[in-house]
Amino acid sequence: MEQKKNIVKPAVGKLGILVVGNGAVATTFMTGVLMTRKGLAKPVGSMTQYDKIRIGKGADKQYLAYKDIVPLADLNHIVFGCWDVYPQNAYQAAMYAEVLKEKDIEPVREELEKIVPMKAAFDKNYAKRLDGDNVKCTVVDGQCALPTRWEMVEMLREDIRQFKQAHGCSRIVVLWAASTEIYVPVDKQVHYTLEALEQAMKADDREHVAPSMCYAYAALQEGAPFIMGAPNTTVDIPAMWELAEKTQMPIAGKDFKTGQTLVKSGFAPIIGVRCLGLSGWFSTNILGNRDGLVLDEPANFRTKEVSKLSTLETILKPEVQPDLYGHGNDEDTQYYHKVRINYYPPRNDNKEGWDNIDIFGWMGYPMQIKINFLCRDSILAAPLCLDLCLLSDLAARAGRWGTQRFLSFFLKSPMHDYVQGEEPVNNLYQQYTMLKNAIREMGGYEADEEVD
Ligand SMILES: NC(=O)c1ccc[n+]([C@@H]2O[C@H](COP(=O)([O-])OP(=O)(O)OC[C@H]3O[C@@H](n4cnc5c(N)ncnc54)[C@H](O)[C@@H]3O)[C@@H](O)[C@H]2O)c1
């Protein structure tokens, strides 16, 4: 197949990946990349490292790895840095997280020990269960006080600049893998324009400006793509879309699509394509890591709940098929959908998810499906971190700015222009097509819809 002129800038020099948070997901991601580099582990689950995309059709077709279609950053050229509320380096944090066995951490101990978290831009009101003191402060009357939101932005911008210079990076990507913040509903007055958001930051409006927004703002202003791996509102507001356009930087979010929601977005299409009915879907989890502890706080869980609930709505639509999806008992306008997360320390990072799905068939006869996924949260999230970072860096070099819809594949609650009434794509297979087509287009090949 004919390839058009390649319009993507090459991946020259080092790529700095700055991770907000140095917890279970972040350290599993960093350790895995460092181990893979040494040939001591395999990056299983990573699309950029394993997947092959068909290029061309018929006799011409060939299946190529992503790096053979587009210029991706090499794992050997990645440099890691991070911020965290706790001062432990990445080796100590990986040991604390207990996701990986010691034997899978020790070979890269020296490299991990060098990843020492920068002070976090943190406001305890956004994650009450955390009590670390590795936080940015401003000195008032000889005392350490919480910086204003605008001061946070300036300090974070300085961190990014210093890191870039100290490590000789040509590009930076900022990835949020920190705790889920409390729910910040979109506020038209503050979040709809960049000017209003900047004013709110300068006025230190702590209610509407989450610390995560300071990280995102700082990253974009410093010419770095920003990825939101938690369900926080952060870049899912028109003010940030405006900033992404102004700085011509990619943004992606929100919430890594790992365990239960991955299953949901892959399984719900089965019900939809066979025109079976759904009266209820009950999802519950037990989880015992620090993420589970933070989510045990109702205000933090609310952020996650909104994200998790959105998945089904665009796959099984009551307004399109009222007979099939218009009745359950959510006031009988649609199926009943409930999501629960229960903090249960003995399981640590090994989350267990249960799904009970009440479907119905011919003449309304009920049936049930049960799914029990005994997963490992951070093991599922780590490859997503890698793919999201490499593909956001690629998007930046390809001149794609704003919301990267092709990255929806990796995200539980994909960003979309809700102001214009745009709907997110949650169906895993449609998302996969979007991903493949974006890679094809950036590689100078034609997009197509053929399923294979
Ligand atoms: N693992 C998964 O499957 C999965 C899926 C989707 C989303 N997530 C999200 O990813 C995030 C990370 O999960 P985890 O299991 O690594 O949690 P974790 O609690 O182990 O790590 C999060 C870290 O972020 C730090 N932190 C909190 N606020 C911060 C701030 N303002 N600045 C810098 N650091 C800050 C905390 O101190 C903590 O060390 C969570 O928000 C979680 O909801 C995880």
PDBQT file of the ligand as one rigid body, heavy atoms in Angstrom, charges set to zero:
ROOT
HETATM    1  N1  LIG A 501      -4.662   0.290  39.112  1.00  0.00    +0.000 N 
HETATM    2  C1  LIG A 501      -5.736   0.398  38.388  1.00  0.00    +0.000 C 
HETATM    3  O1  LIG A 501      -6.235  -0.559  37.865  1.00  0.00    +0.000 OA
HETATM    4  C2  LIG A 501      -6.308   1.768  38.181  1.00  0.00    +0.000 A 
HETATM    5  C3  LIG A 501      -7.312   1.907  37.230  1.00  0.00    +0.000 A 
HETATM    6  C4  LIG A 501      -7.844   3.151  37.000  1.00  0.00    +0.000 A 
HETATM    7  C5  LIG A 501      -7.381   4.238  37.701  1.00  0.00    +0.000 A 
HETATM    8  N2  LIG A 501      -6.435   4.083  38.650  1.00  0.00    +0.000 N 
HETATM    9  C6  LIG A 501      -6.033   5.253  39.380  1.00  0.00    +0.000 C 
HETATM   10  O2  LIG A 501      -4.640   5.401  39.361  1.00  0.00    +0.000 OA
HETATM   11  C7  LIG A 501      -4.265   6.139  40.509  1.00  0.00    +0.000 C 
HETATM   12  C8  LIG A 501      -3.071   5.486  41.161  1.00  0.00    +0.000 C 
HETATM   13  O3  LIG A 501      -3.432   4.235  41.721  1.00  0.00    +0.000 OA
HETATM   14  P1  LIG A 501      -2.420   3.496  42.705  1.00  0.00    +0.000 P 
HETATM   15  O4  LIG A 501      -2.969   2.152  42.968  1.00  0.00    +0.000 OA
HETATM   16  O5  LIG A 501      -1.045   3.641  42.239  1.00  0.00    +0.000 OA
HETATM   17  O6  LIG A 501      -2.614   4.376  44.031  1.00  0.00    +0.000 OA
HETATM   18  P2  LIG A 501      -1.541   4.614  45.197  1.00  0.00    +0.000 P 
HETATM   19  O7  LIG A 501      -2.337   5.128  46.346  1.00  0.00    +0.000 OA
HETATM   20  O8  LIG A 501      -0.678   3.435  45.398  1.00  0.00    +0.000 OA
HETATM   21  O9  LIG A 501      -0.609   5.776  44.621  1.00  0.00    +0.000 OA
HETATM   22  C9  LIG A 501      -1.033   7.082  44.456  1.00  0.00    +0.000 C 
HETATM   23  C10 LIG A 501       0.060   8.011  44.968  1.00  0.00    +0.000 C 
HETATM   24  O10 LIG A 501      -0.312   9.339  44.646  1.00  0.00    +0.000 OA
HETATM   25  C11 LIG A 501       0.178  10.176  45.664  1.00  0.00    +0.000 C 
HETATM   26  N3  LIG A 501      -0.506  11.465  45.565  1.00  0.00    +0.000 N 
HETATM   27  C12 LIG A 501      -1.760  11.787  45.936  1.00  0.00    +0.000 A 
HETATM   28  N4  LIG A 501      -2.029  13.077  45.646  1.00  0.00    +0.000 NA
HETATM   29  C13 LIG A 501      -0.911  13.572  45.068  1.00  0.00    +0.000 A 
HETATM   30  C14 LIG A 501      -0.571  14.839  44.542  1.00  0.00    +0.000 A 
HETATM   31  N5  LIG A 501      -1.440  15.858  44.557  1.00  0.00    +0.000 N 
HETATM   32  N6  LIG A 501       0.668  15.011  44.014  1.00  0.00    +0.000 NA
HETATM   33  C15 LIG A 501       1.564  13.987  43.995  1.00  0.00    +0.000 A 
HETATM   34  N7  LIG A 501       1.283  12.761  44.491  1.00  0.00    +0.000 NA
HETATM   35  C16 LIG A 501       0.068  12.559  45.019  1.00  0.00    +0.000 A 
HETATM   36  C17 LIG A 501      -0.088   9.392  46.938  1.00  0.00    +0.000 C 
HETATM   37  O11 LIG A 501       0.718   9.827  47.994  1.00  0.00    +0.000 OA
HETATM   38  C18 LIG A 501       0.231   7.964  46.487  1.00  0.00    +0.000 C 
HETATM   39  O12 LIG A 501       1.562   7.589  46.782  1.00  0.00    +0.000 OA
HETATM   40  C19 LIG A 501      -5.503   6.229  41.397  1.00  0.00    +0.000 C 
HETATM   41  O13 LIG A 501      -6.128   7.486  41.231  1.00  0.00    +0.000 OA
HETATM   42  C20 LIG A 501      -6.375   5.162  40.845  1.00  0.00    +0.000 C 
HETATM   43  O14 LIG A 501      -7.755   5.412  41.074  1.00  0.00    +0.000 OA
HETATM   44  C21 LIG A 501      -5.873   2.863  38.899  1.00  0.00    +0.000 A 
ENDROOT
TORSDOF 0
